Amino acid sequence: MQDIVDEISRLLGASVTLEDRSFNLLAYGAQSGDIDSVRQESILRRRASDEVRAHFEAYGIATATGPVRIPGLPGVLGRVCVPLRHDGVTYGYLWALESGELTDERLAAAGPLVGRVAALLAAQARGRYAPLRQFFSADPAARAAAGVVADGPVTALAVRTPAQEAALPPTLPRTLPRGVLADPDVTEPGLGAPRPGWLGSGGPEMGGVGTGDPGPAAPGSGVSGSAGPSPGRSETGGVKTGDPGMAAPGWRVPGPAGPETGVTEPAATGLGVQGVGGGILAILAPAAQAARVAGLLHGLYGLAAGIGGPRDDPRDAWESWREALLALRVAEHAERHAPVADWATLGVYRLLVRLSPRDLAGLAAESAALTPRIAASVEAYLDHAGHAGETAAALGVHRQTLYYRLDKAGHLTGLDLADGEDRLLLHLSLKAAALLGGA
């Protein structure tokens, strides 16, 4: 991109800068002739001020289809703005300081180079969004039709987002490291359909022109690494309900996945932490960046995230997605693995979270007679491998108090904590009960 800007600067014989749709500086050519404070600030601060932005946008550059000549002001040189448009969408601006030699013929001669840089900006914008739920489908044909291109090893992430009425930052794409893909649709648990387009509102941050143009990342723009609507989506950006890639934590995964996935989750009742609600954002990241991205998004939203296992072949990322959904469920219910749960570190929860609702409830019933305080004491005791001293210290109680509670637990459940199998059953039961919390 820098090479193209240098060549345009040479052809025009003028000082040139390249900015994205939000007036962030991307590249600039060598200085030619006079300079003004606007160019200086743009280069030094890497972006134009809000006042300068408003002044230039008043000339209609956001919707212009060709060069716009903007007259000078005291202390501000005249300049030509060339909107960088690709497939009818404005992705940025090329600015050239008026040198007295910016004829229409010279601007036309630079046209092919302007087209190339616009295409590069479009590719970058599109590359940050992808129909991941389609790509995460268990149906190989749907995955192929998604047109998502990624290099392995990759990892899928499921991130809980705030409730629908909460304000979600439109600058998410810039927050994510390069190479990380996000699905612009956020699934609403329990609805079986995505909430349309909080990531693409047509605002400048998303590449839209602010005049109804959905921009490169808006739902329905067909952003999938290739032009045109994405297969499996409606023109409004919705994903076909029933697509197996749309499952959320605690949802049954329909479609061809079936038993092969091992996912037989309960219906969408009581899946998240009580009062959390919200949606689920799908992310595909290079495996080495998964933990960093999960932490970044947790910091952004303050909610839970699940990390799937890595897959060397991106075509197997749908398996990682299912693990990420299950890990998210654990993150929302098991304090030990909150707020970001990594599938690789979940231990026995990897088995428990795959159980059907009926099996999970049946296992949890083994400890249902315990009061919350006794249940917490028994679980702490078993988590500490039966070390009474460590457990009592962790609970802040006398060892005799712990012994009393353990003895009480035996009477209430009919299980013998001195028997290895009974201890295992009770331990699993308490973990299962945690996964059912809020149901």
C-alpha positions in Angstrom: 0.0 0.0 0.0 2.9 2.4 0.8 4.4 1.6 -2.6 1.2 2.5 -4.3 0.9 5.8 -2.4 4.5 6.7 -3.3 3.7 6.1 -7.0 0.5 8.1 -6.9 2.4 11.0 -5.2 5.0 10.8 -8.1 2.3 10.8 -10.8 0.4 13.7 -9.2 3.5 15.7 -8.2 1.8 16.4 -4.9 1.9 15.5 -1.2 -0.4 12.6 -0.7 -1.8 10.9 2.4 -4.0 7.8 2.6 -6.5 7.4 5.4 -9.2 4.9 6.3 -12.9 5.7 6.5 -12.4 7.0 10.1 -9.5 9.3 9.1 -6.8 7.1 10.6 -3.5 7.5 8.7 -2.5 4.4 6.7 0.3 5.7 4.5 1.8 8.9 3.2 4.0 10.0 0.3 7.1 12.2 0.4 6.4 15.9 1.1 6.2 18.0 -2.0 6.0 21.8 -1.6 4.2 23.5 1.2 2.7 21.7 4.2 -0.2 22.8 6.4 -1.2 22.0 10.0 -3.8 19.4 8.9 -1.3 17.3 7.1 1.3 17.7 9.9 -1.2 16.7 12.5 -2.4 13.7 10.5 1.2 12.4 10.1 2.3 13.1 13.7 -0.9 11.9 15.4 -1.8 9.2 12.9 -5.3 10.6 12.5 -7.2 13.8 11.8 -9.1 15.7 14.5 -12.8 15.5 14.8 -13.1 19.2 13.7 -11.1 18.6 10.5 -13.1 15.4 9.8 -16.4 17.3 10.1 -15.1 20.1 7.9 -14.1 17.7 5.1 -17.1 15.5 5.4 -19.3 18.5 4.9 -18.2 18.5 1.2 -19.9 15.2 0.7 -16.8 13.0 0.4 -18.5 10.0 2.1 -20.8 9.5 -0.8 -18.8 11.1 -3.7 -17.9 8.7 -6.5 -15.1 10.8 -7.9 -12.5 13.4 -6.8 -13.7 16.3 -4.6 -11.9 19.6 -4.7 -11.9 21.3 -1.3 -10.9 25.0 -1.2 -8.3 26.3 1.2 -8.9 28.3 4.3 -6.6 30.5 6.3 -3.8 28.2 7.5 -5.3 25.3 5.6 -4.2 24.5 2.0 -6.7 23.4 -0.6 -6.7 19.7 -1.4 -8.3 17.1 -3.5 -10.0 14.1 -1.8 -10.3 10.9 -3.9 -12.8 8.5 -2.2 -11.5 5.0 -2.2 -14.5 3.0 -3.3 -14.8 -0.7 -4.1 -18.0 -2.4 -5.2 -19.9 0.8 -4.3 -18.5 1.1 -0.7 -16.2 3.8 0.5 -13.3 2.3 2.4 -11.0 5.3 2.8 -9.7 8.5 1.3 -6.7 9.6 -0.7 -5.7 13.2 -0.1 -3.5 15.3 -2.3 -2.5 18.9 -1.4 -3.3 21.3 -4.1 -0.2 22.2 -6.0 -1.7 24.0 -8.9 -0.9 21.0 -11.1 -3.6 18.6 -10.0 -5.5 18.6 -13.3 -8.3 16.2 -14.1 -6.0 14.5 -16.6 -3.4 13.7 -13.9 -6.1 12.5 -11.5 -7.4 10.2 -14.2 -4.0 8.9 -14.8 -3.7 7.8 -11.2 -7.1 6.1 -11.4 -5.8 2.5 -11.8 -3.6 2.9 -8.7 -6.4 4.4 -6.7 -8.5 1.4 -7.7 -5.8 -1.0 -6.5 -5.5 0.7 -3.1 -9.3 0.7 -2.7 -9.4 -3.0 -3.4 -6.6 -3.6 -0.8 -8.6 -1.7 1.8 -11.8 -3.7 0.9 -9.9 -7.0 1.2 -8.6 -6.0 4.6 -12.1 -5.0 5.8 -13.7 -8.2 4.5 -10.9 -10.3 5.9 -11.9 -9.4 9.5 -15.4 -10.7 9.0 -16.6 -14.1 7.9 -19.8 -16.2 8.2 -18.2 -18.3 10.9 -21.4 -20.0 12.0 -21.8 -21.4 8.5 -18.1 -22.3 8.5 -18.6 -24.0 11.9 -21.5 -26.1 10.5 -21.2 -29.9 10.8 -22.2 -30.1 7.1 -19.1 -30.2 4.9 -21.0 -28.6 2.0 -22.0 -25.6 4.2 -18.5 -25.2 5.4 -17.2 -25.2 1.8 -19.8 -22.7 0.7 -18.9 -20.3 3.5 -15.7 -19.4 1.6 -13.7 -18.8 4.7 -10.0 -18.9 4.2 -7.7 -19.5 7.2 -4.3 -21.0 7.9 -3.9 -23.6 10.6 -3.6 -24.3 13.4 -6.7 -22.5 14.4 -9.0 -22.3 17.5 -12.6 -21.3 17.8 -13.9 -19.0 20.6 -17.4 -18.5 21.9 -17.7 -15.2 23.8 -20.7 -14.0 25.8 -21.8 -10.5 24.9 -24.0 -8.2 26.9 -27.8 -8.1 26.7 -29.3 -6.7 23.5 -30.0 -3.4 25.0 -26.4 -2.9 26.1 -24.1 -0.7 24.0 -21.7 -2.8 22.1 -18.5 -1.2 20.7 -18.6 -0.7 16.9 -14.8 -0.7 16.8 -14.4 -4.4 17.6 -12.6 -5.3 14.3 -9.8 -2.9 15.2 -9.6 -4.4 18.7 -8.8 -7.9 17.3 -5.3 -8.8 16.2 -4.7 -9.4 12.5 -5.5 -12.9 11.4 -8.5 -13.1 13.8 -12.0 -13.5 12.2 -15.3 -12.5 13.8 -18.8 -13.3 12.7 -20.8 -10.1 12.4 -23.9 -11.8 13.6 -24.5 -12.4 17.4 -26.7 -15.3 18.3 -29.4 -14.6 20.8 -29.7 -17.7 23.1 -33.1 -19.2 23.0 -34.2 -17.4 19.8 -32.4 -19.7 17.3 -31.5 -16.7 15.2 -28.8 -14.0 15.2 -29.4 -10.5 16.4 -28.9 -8.5 13.3 -25.8 -6.5 12.9 -24.6 -4.8 16.0 -21.1 -5.0 14.4 -22.1 -3.1 11.3 -24.3 -0.1 11.7 -23.1 1.8 8.6 -21.0 4.1 10.8 -17.5 5.2 9.7 -15.8 2.8 12.1 -17.3 -0.1 10.1 -16.4 1.2 6.7 -20.0 2.4 5.9 -20.6 5.8 4.6 -23.2 6.8 7.1 -25.9 7.3 4.5 -27.6 3.9 4.6 -24.7 2.1 2.9 -24.1 -0.9 5.1 -20.4 -0.8 4.7 -18.0 -3.7 4.3 -18.9 -5.4 7.5 -22.6 -4.9 7.7 -24.8 -7.9 7.9 -26.1 -8.7 4.5 -23.1 -7.4 2.7 -22.0 -10.9 1.9 -18.7 -10.5 3.7 -17.1 -13.9 3.6 -13.8 -13.4 1.9 -15.6 -13.1 -1.5 -18.1 -10.9 -3.0 -21.8 -11.5 -3.0 -24.3 -12.9 -0.4 -23.0 -15.7 1.7 -24.7 -19.0 1.1 -26.9 -20.0 3.9 -27.7 -16.4 4.9 -30.6 -14.2 4.1 -30.1 -10.9 2.5 -30.4 -9.3 5.8 -27.5 -11.2 7.2 -29.5 -13.8 9.1 -28.3 -17.4 9.3 -30.8 -20.1 8.5 -32.3 -21.4 11.6 -31.5 -25.1 12.1 -28.0 -24.6 10.8 -25.9 -26.9 13.0 -23.2 -24.2 13.3 -25.6 -22.0 15.3 -25.7 -23.9 18.5 -25.1 -22.0 21.7 -24.0 -23.4 25.0 -26.8 -25.5 26.4 -28.5 -25.9 23.0 -29.0 -29.2 21.2 -26.9 -29.2 18.1 -29.2 -30.2 15.2 -28.4 -31.4 11.7 -25.9 -33.9 10.5 -23.6 -33.6 13.5 -25.6 -36.0 15.5 -23.9 -38.4 17.8 -20.5 -37.9 16.0 -20.0 -34.6 17.8 -20.8 -36.0 21.2 -22.8 -32.8 21.9 -26.2 -33.4 23.2 -26.9 -30.3 25.2 -30.1 -29.3 26.8 -32.6 -26.9 25.4 -31.9 -23.2 25.8 -33.2 -22.9 29.3 -30.9 -21.9 32.2 -27.7 -22.1 30.1 -26.0 -19.0 31.3 -25.4 -17.4 34.6 -28.7 -16.1 36.0 -29.2 -12.5 34.9 -26.5 -12.6 32.2 -28.5 -13.1 29.0 -27.0 -11.5 25.9 -25.6 -13.2 22.8 -22.7 -15.3 21.7 -20.0 -14.0 19.4 -18.1 -16.5 17.2 -14.4 -16.0 16.7 -11.8 -17.9 14.8 -8.2 -17.2 15.8 -4.7 -18.6 15.1 -4.2 -21.1 17.9 -1.2 -19.3 19.4 -3.4 -16.1 19.8 -6.5 -17.8 21.2 -5.9 -17.1 24.9 -4.9 -13.5 24.2 -8.0 -12.9 22.1 -10.2 -14.5 24.8 -8.7 -12.3 27.5 -9.0 -9.2 25.3 -12.7 -9.8 24.6 -13.4 -10.7 28.3 -11.9 -7.3 29.1 -14.0 -5.7 26.5 -17.3 -7.2 27.7 -16.6 -8.3 31.2 -18.4 -11.6 30.6 -17.4 -15.2 30.0 -15.6 -16.9 27.1 -14.9 -20.4 26.0 -11.8 -21.6 24.0 -12.0 -24.7 21.9 -9.2 -27.0 21.2 -6.7 -26.2 18.4 -7.1 -27.8 15.0 -4.3 -28.1 12.5 -6.7 -28.2 9.6 -9.1 -25.2 9.5 -11.7 -27.4 7.9 -12.0 -29.1 11.4 -12.6 -25.8 13.1 -16.3 -26.7 13.6 -15.2 -29.3 16.1 -13.3 -26.6 18.0 -16.4 -24.4 17.9 -18.4 -27.0 19.7 -15.8 -27.4 22.3 -15.7 -23.6 22.7 -19.5 -23.5 23.3 -19.2 -26.2 25.9 -16.2 -24.5 27.5 -18.3 -21.3 27.7 -21.0 -23.1 29.6 -18.4 -24.3 32.1 -17.0 -20.8 32.4 -20.4 -19.5 33.3 -21.1 -22.2 35.9 -17.8 -23.4 37.4 -16.0 -20.7 39.4 -12.7 -22.6 39.1 -12.8 -22.1 35.3 -14.3 -18.6 35.2 -14.3 -16.3 33.4 -12.4 -17.8 30.5 -12.5 -21.6 30.2 -10.0 -23.4 27.9 -11.3 -26.8 26.7 -7.8 -28.3 27.1 -7.8 -27.6 30.9 -11.4 -28.5 31.8 -10.6 -32.0 33.0 -13.7 -34.0 34.0 -15.9 -31.1 32.9 -15.1 -32.1 29.3 -17.1 -35.3 30.0 -19.8 -33.8 32.2 -20.7 -31.0 29.9 -21.4 -33.5 27.1 -24.0 -35.3 29.1 -27.6 -35.0 28.1 -29.9 -32.9 30.4 -31.5 -36.1 31.8 -28.2 -37.8 32.6 -26.7 -34.6 34.1 -29.8 -34.1 36.3 -29.7 -37.8 37.3 -26.1 -37.4 38.4 -26.8 -34.2 40.2 -29.6 -35.9 42.1 -27.1 -38.0 44.0 -26.1 -34.9 46.1 -29.5 -33.1 46.0 -30.2 -33.8 49.7 -27.2 -31.7 50.8 -27.6 -28.2 52.1 -25.6 -25.6 50.2 -23.1 -25.2 53.1 -22.5 -29.0 53.4 -22.3 -29.4 49.7 -19.6 -26.7 49.5 -17.7 -28.3 52.3 -17.8 -31.8 50.7 -16.8 -30.4 47.4 -13.9 -28.5 48.9 -12.8 -31.6 50.8 -12.9 -33.8 47.6 -11.2 -31.0 45.6 -8.4 -31.1 48.1 -8.0 -34.9 47.7 -9.4 -35.7 51.1 -6.8 -33.5 53.1 -8.9 -32.4 56.0 -6.4 -29.8 57.3 -6.1 -28.1 54.0 -9.8 -28.1 53.5 -10.6 -26.7 56.9 -8.1 -23.9 56.4 -9.6 -23.1 52.9 -13.1 -23.0 54.4 -12.0 -21.1 57.5 -13.5 -23.6 59.9 -12.3 -25.9 62.6 -11.3 -29.4 61.5 -14.0 -30.9 63.8 -16.6 -28.8 62.1 -15.5 -30.2 58.8 -15.7 -33.7 60.1 -19.2 -33.1 61.3 -20.3 -31.8 57.9 -18.7 -34.8 56.1 -20.5 -37.2 58.5 -23.7 -35.3 57.9 -23.2 -35.6 54.1 -22.9 -39.3 54.4 -26.2 -39.6 56.3 -28.1 -37.3 53.9 -26.8 -39.0 50.7 -26.4 -42.6 51.9 -22.9 -42.6 50.4 -19.8 -43.6 52.3 -17.0 -41.0 51.9 -14.5 -43.7 53.0 -15.4 -45.7 49.8 -13.6 -44.7 46.7 -16.5 -45.2 44.3 -18.9 -43.4 46.5 -16.5 -40.5 46.8 -16.1 -40.4 43.0 -19.9 -40.5 42.5 -20.5 -37.7 45.0 -17.7 -35.6 43.6 -19.1 -35.9 40.0 -22.6 -35.2 41.3 -21.5 -31.9 42.8 -19.8 -30.9 39.6 -22.9 -31.8 37.6 -25.1 -29.8 40.0 -22.8 -26.8 39.3 -23.4 -27.1 35.5 -27.1 -27.1 36.1 -27.0 -24.0 38.2 -29.5 -21.4 37.1 -31.6 -24.0 35.3 
